[in-house]
Structure formats: structure tokens, C-alpha cells
Amino acid sequence: VKILEKISNASTRGLEIGSRELEFYPGDVEGGRFRFDIGTAGSITLALQTIIPLAFGISKPLSINLRGGTDVKWSPTWNYFKDVFLHILNKIGVDVRADLVRRGFYPKGGGEANVDIYPAKDPESLCLEKQRYEKVNGVIAVSKLREDIPRRIKHSIIKLCLEKSILCQIYIDRDDESPSEGVSVTLWSDSFDSRIGSSEIGERGLPSEKLGRMVFESIVKEMKSGASVDIHLADQILVYLAYIASKYGSKSYFYVREVTNHTRTNMWLIEKFLPVKMSVSRERELYRIEIKGI
């Protein structure tokens, strides 16, 4: 909220720890260059997800330098953010360029990224049918850990792919400039017109092979279901599709294998702010989520 306060020249009340009410009065968003330090391992990707919707309101590009955590628990990994989330945003006309300077793992963080957000002049609705997936791509990001750890993760994923006759291409991205040691795994799979993903953060005591299996099993669930959007991406893209639907009276829809509580909460909340109607309907093993302007 403090980042949005500065970017949008807003005035606020109750913006303090422990406050039970918050008033936010945005001013004009003009674009420009900004730098923010979230502190320690605060999530850079979550912060960016609050900023990027400003693409619908800016007239000039917005350049952001952020410092904090790039690959931390309870938030998208950097590669999920860049290779899955931004890929789908690009399909609806939201152009964001993201460059990683340095990884940041828990607890020290110390990651850094530069992000350019461009005005979304001609956004489009998103209509995705059920999909078919055949290949897995992925990145194992690692810092200050033994060479065998990412290699074992990679080999475990390749072995599992071979057992399922799934093509795969996995890269190891080592960045030992990060202040903290750590490892993250991000996998994704492309269909004709969509992309689904899955990610996990390594933890002390979690075997490399088990970490690789966890991410593999997660992406395979998505692939086998035929969903056009994975269960985590679903709640992340709703606000963009809702804005487009409310602005242009259009309709978007996509299919997921499961409607998470995050998704249901976002649907409920967005309807309080925008003139849209969101619905969920069951179609065999999948759920169709539809967003319409009213």
C-alpha cells in the first residue's frame, strides 16, 4: 500500500501496523521512475502484483527498481512470475518487461529486479478453452548450495518425465551473489494458446529428490486435467480480466481443475469494486470461470 501511495500520489488514513481501517485516496498516476526496498525477504513478486494493474491508468511507462525477496515462501517464484504470469498478461495486452539483477532467498533477501510497465492501450479479453500439454520446461534457481543439490533436483524431474513419456527441458540458474542460500524450482508447460505452471521453494531437511517430485506432480496434475489456467494463476489474473470486462463490456473465461479459496475470495471482493459478474460452473472434471461486464 505504501508503494501504491507513492506511485499514485495518494493520501491515506490508517496506514500503520495494527490499524483496523484504511482509507486510500489515489491521485494521478503519471508514470516515471521509482525505487523501493521492501526489506529483508519481503516478496518482490507480490509487491509487483499490486503495482502492475496501474498499466490500465498510466499514460507513460512506469519503471520500478525493487529490492527484497525474489524466491520466498507463500508467493510466486521469480520464474513463475516472469515465465507464467507475465506470459498470460501479455496475451491480454498488458506489456511488462522484467529483468532480474540478483536472486533473494529467505531470510536475508537482498534480491533486486528492474521492471518496466507500459500503458495498456488496447487490452483484450481472454477466452481459453480446455487445453492439451505435452512438454515440461523449467528452471532450478540456486544460490550458495552444493553443486549436487540442483543437479539431483534436475535429474529427479527428468527421470519422472521419462517415466511418463513427457518431453522436458530443465535449466539450472546459479546466482551465488544472493546474501542467503536457497533453491527454488519452477516448471511450466505450453499448449497451443496458454501456459500453466507450478513452483516450490526448497527447505532445510527437504531432500532434493522429494522437492523435484513435488513440483513435477503438481504440474502433471494441471497438464492431465486439460485446464487452461493453473490453480494459482487463476486468482492472480482475475483483477485484469475484470477491469477489461467492466471497461469494454466484454467477457472472459477460462478453465481450472480446482477453484481455490484465494480465487473465490478475489471473485467476491472484485465484484464489490467493479461492475462485473463472475460465475463458476462445473464441466465434467473442470470448472469454468467466467467474467462479464454488467
Secondary structure, DSSP 4 states (H G I P E B T S, - for coil): -HHHHHHTT-EEES-STT-S--EEE------EEEEEE--TT-BHHHHHHHHGGGGGT-SS-EEEEEEEBSB-TTS--HHHIIIIIHHHHHHTT--EEEEEEE--BTTTB-EEEEEEE---SS----B-------EEEEEEEEESS-THHHHHHHHHHHHHHHHTT-EEEEEEEE-TTSSS-EEEEEEEEE-SS-EEEEEEE--TT--HHHHHHHHHHHHHHHHHHT-SS-HHHHHHHHHHHHHHHHHH--EEEEEES---HHHHHHHHHHHHHSSEEEEEEEETTEEEEEEEE-
